[in-house]
Amino acid sequence: MAARLLNGQAIADQIRAEVRPAIDAFTARAGRPPGLGIVLVGDDPASAIYVRLKLKSAGENGLRADLERLPASASLAELVSVVDRLNRSDAHDGILVQSPLPDAMGPDAERRVFDAIAAEKDVDGFHPTSVGRLVQNRPTIAAGTPSGVIELLERSGIGIASQRAVVIGRSDIVGKPMALLLLHRNATVTICHSRTTDLAVVARQADILVSAIGRPGFVTADFVKPGATVIDVGTTHVTDRATVERLYIAGSVRRETFNRRGSLVVGDVHPEVVDVAGALTPVPGGVGPLTVVMLLKNTLRAAELRLENRGR
Ligand code: NAP
């Protein structure tokens, strides 16, 4: 039997409908909307799309959202000075610096920029203070994508406690926080990465398998225990025909879309997994919409905490 497809868009819409009245209530109470400053450096097309989506979603849902653009040639010091300005701004409760940053900024640029964001405005959950609080399972703002996965699981009625969870990928922004969020909900968690041996064997033990690596179709049917829940976080913009032909049969909707557009957004999970998994997130339309809506939630939370702290 084919896996149940978990509709991330519908769940994101549900969360948005819940958050909107709280945003309006904040605006009435504070005399201003929750404010988000987004910083985009350079011209990476995928980043530009993500930023546009985030700005649109923020604007449509009652947030103030401002975009700060810097050229790809900007220095790290220039970027940090924009962040500093947003740190001092009364109108901004949240700051998001879109990654990846241009390579020319240096290998540790992202870390240094995330460190520079005021912890109270860290709506991405990347600041060491937020990460430390997450590790200790204290209240905090956690990274949007893994938090969105938890919402998706819980609202789809998929139990986490006592389940075996395997997370493929150990990045600071997806894999590690994902593993911690599952652990804090009492899953038994294994993290895999590029040096894991017998990855398929480890993955096949999972009741909940999360893949966040960015390799199109990497997770094949032999990685999946029959009936498992498979969460595909990977999103790769594929432009080469060979990859598309390896993954999708001639005449399929995905192949036709590629023929029309010349590119396709592809997840880590091979299409054949639909015949083995019990539940599966599609790409697109699975985890992506949750990431966008969690930013609204996190910005509102940061705004409320700032308002409360000011009242003390
Ligand atoms: P990243 O920083 O590049 O990390 C990738 C991780 O995958 C690393 O831990 C790496 O292992 C592991 N990996 C790479 N190749 C592997 C292989 N062959 N076998 C096992 N592990 C392998 O990426 P990221 O920022 O976490 O993002 C991961 C994916 O999620 C990307 O496709 C990204 O576009 C997507 N994403 C989607 C959303 C969304 O909203 N849907 C949000 C964020 C990210 P090592 O540590 O050993 O190198």
Residues whose N, C-alpha, C, O or C-beta is under 5 A from the ligand:
A	BS01	NAP	T145 G169 R170 S171 V174 G175 C192 H193 S194 R195 A212 I213 G214 V233 G234 T235 T236 V287 G288 T291
